[in-house]
Amino acid sequence: MTASGLIVFLLIGAIAGWLAGLIVRGFGFGLLGNIVVGIIGAFLAGWLLPRLGISFMLVSPLVTSIVYAMIGAVVLLVILGLIRRA
């Protein structure tokens, strides 16, 4: 992975984590935490969505990657919220 690829990967993770934190209220983790949540969410969505038969393409591959990662990050934050409450 090149340096520019890594920067794009981290930016997608940060944007997805931030958006997921806005959607799932009360689960903001700061910039570094949002990047981690977004990256884990991207892997989670990449594994979960194809198994559910969900596949889509938006305006560009970048936007599609952000939306996929955001969906995974939202799922991750909901799971973390359920674990915290238990």
VEXSE-51640 format. One record per residue: residue in one letter; z, y, x of N, C-alpha, C, CB in turn. Coordinates in Angstrom, 2 decimals. Glycine has a CB too. Layout:
BEGIN
+---+---------+---------+---------+---------+---------+---------+---------+---------+---------+---------+---------+---------+
! r !     nc3 !     nc2 !     nc1 !    cac3 !    cac2 !    cac1 !     cc3 !     cc2 !     cc1 !    cbc3 !    cbc2 !    cbc1 !
+---+---------+---------+---------+---------+---------+---------+---------+---------+---------+---------+---------+---------+
! a !       Z !       Y !       X !       Z !       Y !       X !       Z !       Y !       X !       Z !       Y !       X !
...
+---+---------+---------+---------+---------+---------+---------+---------+---------+---------+---------+---------+---------+
! end
This chain:
BEGIN
+---+---------+---------+---------+---------+---------+---------+---------+---------+---------+---------+---------+---------+
! r !     nc3 !     nc2 !     nc1 !    cac3 !    cac2 !    cac1 !     cc3 !     cc2 !     cc1 !    cbc3 !    cbc2 !    cbc1 !
+---+---------+---------+---------+---------+---------+---------+---------+---------+---------+---------+---------+---------+
! m !    0.00 !   -1.17 !    0.85 !    0.00 !    0.00 !    0.00 !    0.00 !    1.23 !    0.89 !    1.22 !    0.00 !   -0.97 !
! t !   -0.88 !    2.15 !    0.58 !   -0.96 !    3.39 !    1.35 !    0.14 !    4.35 !    0.94 !   -2.34 !    4.04 !    1.17 !
! a !    0.32 !    5.39 !    1.72 !    1.34 !    6.39 !    1.42 !    1.03 !    7.09 !    0.10 !    1.44 !    7.42 !    2.57 !
! s !   -0.24 !    7.40 !   -0.13 !   -0.59 !    8.07 !   -1.40 !   -0.39 !    7.13 !   -2.58 !   -2.04 !    8.58 !   -1.37 !
! g !   -0.66 !    5.84 !   -2.40 !   -0.42 !    4.86 !   -3.46 !    1.05 !    4.75 !   -3.79 !   -0.97 !    3.49 !   -3.07 !
! l !    1.89 !    4.79 !   -2.76 !    3.34 !    4.74 !   -2.97 !    3.83 !    5.97 !   -3.71 !    4.07 !    4.60 !   -1.63 !
! i !    3.30 !    7.13 !   -3.37 !    3.69 !    8.37 !   -4.04 !    3.30 !    8.32 !   -5.52 !    3.05 !    9.59 !   -3.36 !
! v !    2.10 !    7.84 !   -5.81 !    1.66 !    7.72 !   -7.20 !    2.55 !    6.73 !   -7.95 !    0.18 !    7.26 !   -7.27 !
! f !    2.89 !    5.61 !   -7.32 !    3.76 !    4.60 !   -7.91 !    5.12 !    5.20 !   -8.26 !    3.93 !    3.41 !   -6.95 !
! l !    5.70 !    5.97 !   -7.33 !    6.99 !    6.60 !   -7.57 !    6.90 !    7.68 !   -8.66 !    7.52 !    7.21 !   -6.28 !
! l !    5.81 !    8.44 !   -8.68 !    5.64 !    9.46 !   -9.72 !    5.50 !    8.83 !  -11.11 !    4.41 !   10.33 !   -9.42 !
! i !    4.75 !    7.74 !  -11.21 !    4.63 !    7.04 !  -12.49 !    6.00 !    6.54 !  -12.93 !    3.63 !    5.86 !  -12.39 !
! g !    6.76 !    5.97 !  -12.01 !    8.11 !    5.50 !  -12.33 !    9.02 !    6.63 !  -12.78 !    8.71 !    4.80 !  -11.13 !
! a !    8.94 !    7.77 !  -12.09 !    9.79 !    8.91 !  -12.44 !    9.43 !    9.45 !  -13.82 !    9.66 !   10.01 !  -11.40 !
! i !    8.15 !    9.61 !  -14.09 !    7.71 !   10.13 !  -15.40 !    8.09 !    9.17 !  -16.51 !    6.18 !   10.38 !  -15.41 !
! a !    7.83 !    7.88 !  -16.30 !    8.16 !    6.88 !  -17.32 !    9.65 !    6.81 !  -17.56 !    7.63 !    5.51 !  -16.91 !
! g !   10.45 !    6.83 !  -16.50 !   11.91 !    6.80 !  -16.66 !   12.44 !    8.04 !  -17.37 !   12.58 !    6.67 !  -15.31 !
! w !   11.87 !    9.19 !  -17.04 !   12.28 !   10.43 !  -17.68 !   11.94 !   10.41 !  -19.17 !   11.62 !   11.64 !  -17.01 !
! l !   10.72 !    9.99 !  -19.50 !   10.32 !    9.91 !  -20.91 !   11.17 !    8.91 !  -21.67 !    8.84 !    9.53 !  -21.03 !
! a !   11.46 !    7.77 !  -21.05 !   12.31 !    6.76 !  -21.70 !   13.71 !    7.31 !  -21.92 !   12.37 !    5.48 !  -20.86 !
! g !   14.22 !    8.08 !  -20.97 !   15.54 !    8.70 !  -21.13 !   15.56 !    9.69 !  -22.28 !   15.96 !    9.40 !  -19.84 !
! l !   14.43 !   10.37 !  -22.53 !   14.34 !   11.28 !  -23.67 !   14.27 !   10.52 !  -24.99 !   13.12 !   12.19 !  -23.53 !
! i !   13.56 !    9.40 !  -24.99 !   13.41 !    8.61 !  -26.21 !   14.72 !    7.92 !  -26.58 !   12.29 !    7.57 !  -26.05 !
! v !   15.36 !    7.31 !  -25.60 !   16.63 !    6.62 !  -25.81 !   17.72 !    7.60 !  -25.39 !   16.73 !    5.26 !  -25.01 !
! r !   18.18 !    8.37 !  -26.30 !   19.12 !    9.46 !  -26.01 !   20.39 !    8.95 !  -25.32 !   19.50 !   10.19 !  -27.30 !
! g !   20.90 !    9.77 !  -24.39 !   22.16 !    9.47 !  -23.74 !   22.04 !    8.51 !  -22.57 !   23.10 !    8.92 !  -24.72 !
! f !   20.85 !    8.21 !  -22.09 !   20.70 !    7.27 !  -21.00 !   19.94 !    7.86 !  -19.84 !   20.02 !    6.02 !  -21.47 !
! g !   20.18 !    9.14 !  -19.52 !   19.56 !    9.74 !  -18.36 !   20.30 !    9.32 !  -17.10 !   19.53 !   11.27 !  -18.49 !
! f !   19.58 !    8.99 !  -16.05 !   20.20 !    8.53 !  -14.81 !   19.88 !    9.43 !  -13.64 !   19.76 !    7.12 !  -14.50 !
! g !   19.37 !   10.63 !  -13.88 !   18.98 !   11.49 !  -12.79 !   17.63 !   11.08 !  -12.23 !   20.03 !   11.48 !  -11.69 !
! l !   17.12 !   11.82 !  -11.28 !   15.77 !   11.59 !  -10.76 !   15.63 !   10.20 !  -10.13 !   15.41 !   12.65 !   -9.73 !
! l !   16.51 !    9.85 !   -9.23 !   16.42 !    8.55 !   -8.56 !   16.61 !    7.40 !   -9.55 !   17.45 !    8.46 !   -7.44 !
! g !   17.57 !    7.54 !  -10.44 !   17.79 !    6.51 !  -11.46 !   16.61 !    6.36 !  -12.38 !   19.03 !    6.82 !  -12.26 !
! n !   15.99 !    7.49 !  -12.76 !   14.81 !    7.44 !  -13.62 !   13.64 !    6.74 !  -12.93 !   14.40 !    8.85 !  -14.05 !
! i !   13.49 !    6.98 !  -11.63 !   12.43 !    6.30 !  -10.88 !   12.66 !    4.79 !  -10.90 !   12.36 !    6.82 !   -9.41 !
! v !   13.90 !    4.39 !  -10.66 !   14.22 !    2.96 !  -10.66 !   14.00 !    2.36 !  -12.04 !   15.68 !    2.73 !  -10.20 !
! v !   14.48 !    3.03 !  -13.08 !   14.29 !    2.54 !  -14.45 !   12.81 !    2.46 !  -14.78 !   15.02 !    3.45 !  -15.46 !
! g !   12.03 !    3.45 !  -14.39 !   10.59 !    3.45 !  -14.65 !    9.86 !    2.34 !  -13.93 !    9.99 !    4.77 !  -14.26 !
! i !   10.23 !    2.07 !  -12.67 !    9.59 !    1.01 !  -11.91 !    9.95 !   -0.36 !  -12.47 !    9.99 !    1.09 !  -10.43 !
! i !   11.22 !   -0.58 !  -12.76 !   11.63 !   -1.85 !  -13.37 !   10.98 !   -1.99 !  -14.74 !   13.17 !   -1.94 !  -13.48 !
! g !   10.90 !   -0.88 !  -15.48 !   10.25 !   -0.90 !  -16.78 !    8.77 !   -1.25 !  -16.69 !   10.40 !    0.44 !  -17.45 !
! a !    8.11 !   -0.79 !  -15.64 !    6.70 !   -1.12 !  -15.44 !    6.52 !   -2.62 !  -15.22 !    6.12 !   -0.34 !  -14.25 !
! f !    7.38 !   -3.20 !  -14.40 !    7.31 !   -4.65 !  -14.19 !    7.65 !   -5.41 !  -15.47 !    8.27 !   -5.06 !  -13.06 !
! l !    8.66 !   -4.93 !  -16.19 !    9.04 !   -5.57 !  -17.45 !    7.91 !   -5.52 !  -18.46 !   10.29 !   -4.91 !  -18.03 !
! a !    7.27 !   -4.37 !  -18.60 !    6.16 !   -4.23 !  -19.54 !    4.96 !   -5.06 !  -19.10 !    5.75 !   -2.76 !  -19.67 !
! g !    4.71 !   -5.11 !  -17.80 !    3.61 !   -5.91 !  -17.28 !    3.80 !   -7.39 !  -17.55 !    3.46 !   -5.68 !  -15.81 !
! w !    5.05 !   -7.82 !  -17.66 !    5.34 !   -9.21 !  -17.97 !    5.40 !   -9.45 !  -19.48 !    6.65 !   -9.63 !  -17.32 !
! l !    6.06 !   -8.54 !  -20.20 !    6.35 !   -8.75 !  -21.62 !    5.16 !   -8.49 !  -22.54 !    7.48 !   -7.87 !  -22.03 !
! l !    4.47 !   -7.38 !  -22.36 !    3.41 !   -7.00 !  -23.30 !    2.26 !   -8.02 !  -23.38 !    2.85 !   -5.66 !  -22.90 !
! p !    1.77 !   -8.55 !  -22.26 !    0.71 !   -9.57 !  -22.40 !    1.18 !  -10.83 !  -23.13 !    0.20 !   -9.96 !  -21.03 !
! r !    2.45 !  -11.19 !  -22.97 !    2.99 !  -12.35 !  -23.67 !    3.10 !  -12.12 !  -25.17 !    4.34 !  -12.72 !  -23.10 !
! l !    3.22 !  -10.86 !  -25.55 !    3.26 !  -10.51 !  -26.97 !    1.86 !  -10.25 !  -27.52 !    4.14 !   -9.28 !  -27.19 !
! g !    0.86 !  -10.34 !  -26.67 !   -0.52 !  -10.11 !  -27.10 !   -0.87 !   -8.65 !  -27.26 !   -0.76 !  -10.81 !  -28.39 !
! i !   -0.11 !   -7.77 !  -26.60 !   -0.35 !   -6.33 !  -26.71 !   -1.11 !   -5.87 !  -25.47 !    0.98 !   -5.55 !  -26.88 !
! s !   -2.25 !   -5.27 !  -25.68 !   -3.05 !   -4.74 !  -24.59 !   -3.81 !   -3.52 !  -25.11 !   -4.02 !   -5.81 !  -24.03 !
! f !   -3.82 !   -2.47 !  -24.33 !   -4.54 !   -1.27 !  -24.75 !   -4.96 !   -0.47 !  -23.53 !   -3.67 !   -0.42 !  -25.68 !
! m !   -5.92 !    0.39 !  -23.75 !   -6.40 !    1.30 !  -22.71 !   -6.47 !    2.68 !  -23.31 !   -7.79 !    0.85 !  -22.15 !
! l !   -5.87 !    3.64 !  -22.64 !   -5.87 !    5.02 !  -23.13 !   -6.90 !    5.83 !  -22.35 !   -4.45 !    5.65 !  -23.01 !
! v !   -6.72 !    7.12 !  -22.33 !   -7.67 !    8.06 !  -21.74 !   -8.05 !    7.69 !  -20.31 !   -7.09 !    9.46 !  -21.77 !
! s !   -7.07 !    7.34 !  -19.50 !   -7.33 !    7.00 !  -18.11 !   -6.36 !    5.90 !  -17.68 !   -7.19 !    8.25 !  -17.18 !
! p !   -6.65 !    5.22 !  -16.59 !   -5.72 !    4.20 !  -16.11 !   -4.34 !    4.77 !  -15.76 !   -6.30 !    3.51 !  -14.89 !
! l !   -4.29 !    6.00 !  -15.29 !   -3.01 !    6.63 !  -14.96 !   -2.15 !    6.81 !  -16.21 !   -3.23 !    7.98 !  -14.27 !
! v !   -2.74 !    7.33 !  -17.26 !   -2.01 !    7.53 !  -18.52 !   -1.57 !    6.18 !  -19.08 !   -2.88 !    8.29 !  -19.55 !
! t !   -2.45 !    5.19 !  -19.02 !   -2.11 !    3.86 !  -19.50 !   -0.94 !    3.28 !  -18.71 !   -3.32 !    2.93 !  -19.41 !
! s !   -0.93 !    3.47 !  -17.40 !    0.17 !    2.98 !  -16.56 !    1.48 !    3.65 !  -16.93 !   -0.14 !    3.22 !  -15.08 !
! i !    1.44 !    4.95 !  -17.18 !    2.65 !    5.68 !  -17.55 !    3.18 !    5.17 !  -18.89 !    2.38 !    7.19 !  -17.63 !
! v !    2.29 !    4.95 !  -19.86 !    2.73 !    4.48 !  -21.18 !    3.29 !    3.07 !  -21.09 !    1.55 !    4.53 !  -22.19 !
! y !    2.62 !    2.19 !  -20.33 !    3.14 !    0.83 !  -20.14 !    4.53 !    0.89 !  -19.52 !    2.18 !    0.00 !  -19.24 !
! a !    4.68 !    1.65 !  -18.45 !    5.97 !    1.76 !  -17.77 !    7.02 !    2.37 !  -18.68 !    5.84 !    2.59 !  -16.50 !
! m !    6.64 !    3.33 !  -19.51 !    7.58 !    3.95 !  -20.43 !    8.07 !    2.94 !  -21.48 !    6.94 !    5.16 !  -21.12 !
! i !    7.15 !    2.13 !  -22.01 !    7.53 !    1.11 !  -22.98 !    8.53 !    0.14 !  -22.35 !    6.29 !    0.35 !  -23.50 !
! g !    8.23 !   -0.30 !  -21.15 !    9.15 !   -1.21 !  -20.46 !   10.49 !   -0.55 !  -20.16 !    8.54 !   -1.69 !  -19.18 !
! a !   10.47 !    0.72 !  -19.79 !   11.71 !    1.44 !  -19.49 !   12.55 !    1.63 !  -20.74 !   11.41 !    2.80 !  -18.85 !
! v !   11.92 !    1.88 !  -21.88 !   12.65 !    2.01 !  -23.14 !   13.32 !    0.68 !  -23.47 !   11.70 !    2.46 !  -24.29 !
! v !   12.58 !   -0.41 !  -23.34 !   13.16 !   -1.74 !  -23.59 !   14.35 !   -1.97 !  -22.66 !   12.10 !   -2.85 !  -23.42 !
! l !   14.18 !   -1.64 !  -21.39 !   15.26 !   -1.81 !  -20.42 !   16.48 !   -0.98 !  -20.79 !   14.77 !   -1.43 !  -19.02 !
! l !   16.28 !    0.28 !  -21.18 !   17.41 !    1.14 !  -21.54 !   18.11 !    0.65 !  -22.80 !   16.94 !    2.58 !  -21.74 !
! v !   17.36 !    0.12 !  -23.75 !   17.99 !   -0.43 !  -24.96 !   18.84 !   -1.64 !  -24.59 !   16.91 !   -0.82 !  -26.02 !
! i !   18.32 !   -2.50 !  -23.73 !   19.09 !   -3.68 !  -23.29 !   20.34 !   -3.24 !  -22.54 !   18.22 !   -4.59 !  -22.40 !
! l !   20.20 !   -2.26 !  -21.64 !   21.37 !   -1.75 !  -20.91 !   22.39 !   -1.13 !  -21.87 !   20.95 !   -0.71 !  -19.87 !
! g !   21.93 !   -0.43 !  -22.89 !   22.82 !    0.15 !  -23.89 !   23.59 !   -0.91 !  -24.66 !   22.04 !    1.01 !  -24.85 !
! l !   22.92 !   -1.99 !  -25.00 !   23.59 !   -3.09 !  -25.71 !   24.63 !   -3.76 !  -24.81 !   22.56 !   -4.11 !  -26.19 !
! i !   24.31 !   -3.90 !  -23.53 !   25.26 !   -4.51 !  -22.61 !   26.48 !   -3.62 !  -22.41 !   24.59 !   -4.80 !  -21.26 !
! r !   26.25 !   -2.31 !  -22.30 !   27.37 !   -1.37 !  -22.13 !   28.31 !   -1.39 !  -23.31 !   26.84 !    0.04 !  -21.91 !
! r !   27.77 !   -1.52 !  -24.51 !   28.60 !   -1.50 !  -25.72 !   29.39 !   -2.79 !  -25.89 !   27.74 !   -1.27 !  -26.95 !
! a !   28.89 !   -3.86 !  -25.32 !   29.56 !   -5.18 !  -25.50 !   30.78 !   -5.33 !  -24.63 !   28.59 !   -6.31 !  -25.19 !
+---+---------+---------+---------+---------+---------+---------+---------+---------+---------+---------+---------+---------+
! end
